[in-house]
Amino acid sequence: MTRLPEPGIVAPRFLPAGLPKSARGDEFKPHLMELTGTVTDNYSTGSDPVLCVSDADGRNWTVELASRVRNAEVGLSRAVAMPGDPIRVIGHRTRRFGEQRIKAVHLTIAGRGFALVEGALG
């Protein structure tokens, strides 16, 4: 019979050392959400590709993209998402309270779709 820790005692959670945070599932919520807004800035060529988006309520969001290699595979370049372009993001929102950050699985920018995570939408 498996013995559980006593109430009030926190048992350590062991994870493989090489597993990235995003793959562990503890940083982002498991369900998908939709965000619509306007691109305000584009940092898609950096080491951690992101877009800055402003929604209809005036909140500023950081949209984390896929790797630069995957973005290039699906045709997502710096010229595709220019400031002022309308955008629809489907992805996983961060669990951190008050942080406006989302990990994108699918983008629609000015009517053109980009599947950053293949098969994420079914």
C-alpha positions in Angstrom: 0.0 0.0 0.0 1.3 3.4 -0.9 2.0 5.7 2.0 1.0 9.3 1.6 2.7 12.2 3.4 1.2 13.5 6.6 -1.2 16.5 6.2 0.8 19.8 6.2 4.0 18.1 4.9 4.9 19.0 1.4 6.3 16.1 -0.6 9.0 17.0 -3.2 8.1 16.7 -6.8 10.8 15.0 -8.8 11.0 15.9 -12.5 13.6 15.0 -15.1 16.4 17.6 -15.0 16.4 18.4 -18.7 12.6 19.0 -18.9 11.9 22.7 -19.8 9.4 24.6 -17.6 6.9 24.9 -20.4 6.8 21.1 -20.9 6.2 20.5 -17.1 2.8 22.2 -17.2 3.2 24.2 -14.1 3.8 27.6 -15.7 0.7 27.8 -18.0 -2.9 26.8 -17.5 -4.0 23.6 -19.3 -7.0 25.1 -21.1 -6.9 27.3 -24.1 -8.1 30.9 -24.2 -8.6 33.4 -26.9 -7.1 36.9 -27.1 -8.0 39.5 -29.7 -6.3 42.8 -30.0 -3.7 44.9 -31.9 0.0 44.2 -32.3 2.0 46.9 -30.6 5.5 45.6 -31.0 7.3 42.6 -32.5 10.3 40.9 -31.0 10.1 37.7 -33.1 13.8 37.7 -34.1 15.1 37.6 -30.5 16.3 34.5 -28.6 12.8 34.3 -27.0 10.4 35.3 -29.8 7.4 37.4 -28.5 4.8 39.8 -29.7 3.3 42.6 -27.6 -0.4 43.0 -28.0 -2.9 45.5 -26.7 -6.5 44.2 -26.1 -9.8 46.1 -26.4 -9.7 46.9 -22.6 -6.3 48.5 -23.0 -4.3 45.8 -21.3 -0.9 45.0 -22.7 -0.1 41.3 -23.3 3.1 39.4 -24.0 2.5 36.7 -26.5 5.2 34.0 -26.4 5.7 32.4 -29.9 7.2 29.1 -30.9 11.0 28.8 -31.6 12.5 30.8 -34.4 12.8 27.7 -36.5 9.1 26.7 -36.1 8.0 30.3 -36.8 10.0 30.2 -40.0 8.5 26.8 -41.0 4.9 28.2 -40.7 5.8 31.5 -42.5 5.7 33.8 -39.4 8.4 36.5 -40.1 8.9 39.9 -38.6 7.2 41.5 -41.6 4.0 39.5 -41.1 3.1 41.1 -37.7 3.6 44.9 -37.9 2.4 47.3 -35.2 -1.2 48.2 -35.8 -2.2 44.8 -37.3 -5.2 43.0 -35.8 -4.4 39.7 -34.2 -6.2 36.8 -32.7 -4.2 34.5 -30.4 -5.3 31.1 -29.1 -3.0 29.7 -26.4 -2.3 29.0 -22.7 -2.4 31.8 -20.2 0.2 31.9 -17.4 -0.8 30.9 -13.9 0.8 33.9 -12.3 -1.7 36.3 -10.9 -1.7 39.7 -12.6 0.7 38.7 -15.4 -0.7 39.3 -18.9 1.2 36.6 -20.7 0.1 33.8 -23.1 1.9 31.0 -24.8 0.5 30.9 -28.4 -0.5 27.7 -30.2 -2.3 29.4 -33.1 -2.2 33.0 -34.4 -4.4 34.8 -36.9 -2.7 38.1 -38.0 -4.6 40.3 -40.5 -6.7 37.3 -41.6 -3.7 34.9 -42.1 -3.5 31.9 -39.8 -0.3 30.4 -38.3 -0.4 27.0 -36.5 2.6 27.3 -34.1 1.8 24.0 -32.4 0.7 21.4 -34.9 -2.6 19.7 -34.0 -3.2 21.8 -30.9 -6.7 22.8 -32.1 -7.7 19.4 -33.2 
